[in-house]
Amino acid sequence: MTADAQSRETGRKPADKRPSTSHPRRRVTLLHASDLHLPGEWTHVPGHGAAATADAFEALSRVVDTANARKADAVLLTGDLFDTYRPSPRVISFVLSQMERLNPPAVLIPGNHDCLGCSGVYLGSEWKRSLKPYAITDPEGETLEVPDLPLTLWGRAMTDHTPAFQPLAGLPERSPARWCVALGHGFLYLEERPDGRSSPIRAREIRASGWDYIALGHKHVFQDVSQETVRAAYAGSPVRVWNDNAQCLLVILDDEQEQKVAIEVLSTTEI
């Protein structure tokens, strides 16, 4: 696709994918996890037994342990942290206590199971405290510059899981002096074949963004969906009932390496 065709399709000029600064950006390590689907009640994962329920909560603890052990600079949670619009106070308290154990900051977006339009869970002040964690709640898109890191994050809060909601719509131009990472939760179309699925993400949107990494959620197993020079991936779920491999990703952003964005698949059960 030509640059002019890209511009016509996206409504803006294609991003310059080459860094325009002579100074390398500081190396940044991200822990990308998604789709934990924590149950609304402490004792119940619908359709599964007590062991599956325990593992759902233990998975979040394993993600925190992994982030701390691998010295991640930030943790990204790309949707469906909860499997319900209305988790109980005990479940919310558990999540926040795990966030307190994290050494790095954590940023999350709502997914289709805990979308903002059906749940007010992420609107409380406890989800905006010093990035431990920070929930993106602007349905038009929200940009964060992470303190003490050359890292810009962007995401849209899902209000309703419908075909009208486009997780990457409105993604701004990247800053060449910073690592630019977008968070999205939805279904990827590699080709332009809309079939009515909700929350569509199109491969051309990833290609045209010029951003360094697109962190995706919705699919429960790891999938690298990088497009040309833009790295992108579904992290998969760290919960064994949803994903036998219990996966999350370590994403290393390093200007000194030939592969400036490296993705390492981790099994949290090995931590």
Buried (B, 14 or more C-beta within 10 A) or exposed (E): EEEEEBEEBBEEEBBEBEBEEEEEBBBBBBBBBBBBBBBBBBEBBEEBEEEBBEBBBBBBBBBBBBBBEBEBBBBBBBBBBBBBBEBBEEBBEBBBEBBEEBEBBBBBBBBBBBBBBBBEBBEEEBBBEEBBBBBBBEBEBBBBEBEEBBBBBBBBBBBBBBEEBBBBBEBBBBBBEBBBBBBBBBBBBEEEEEEEBBBBBBBBBBBBBBBBBBBBBBBBBBEEBBBEEBBBBBBBBBBBBBBEBBBBBBBBBBBEEEEBBBBEBBBBBEB
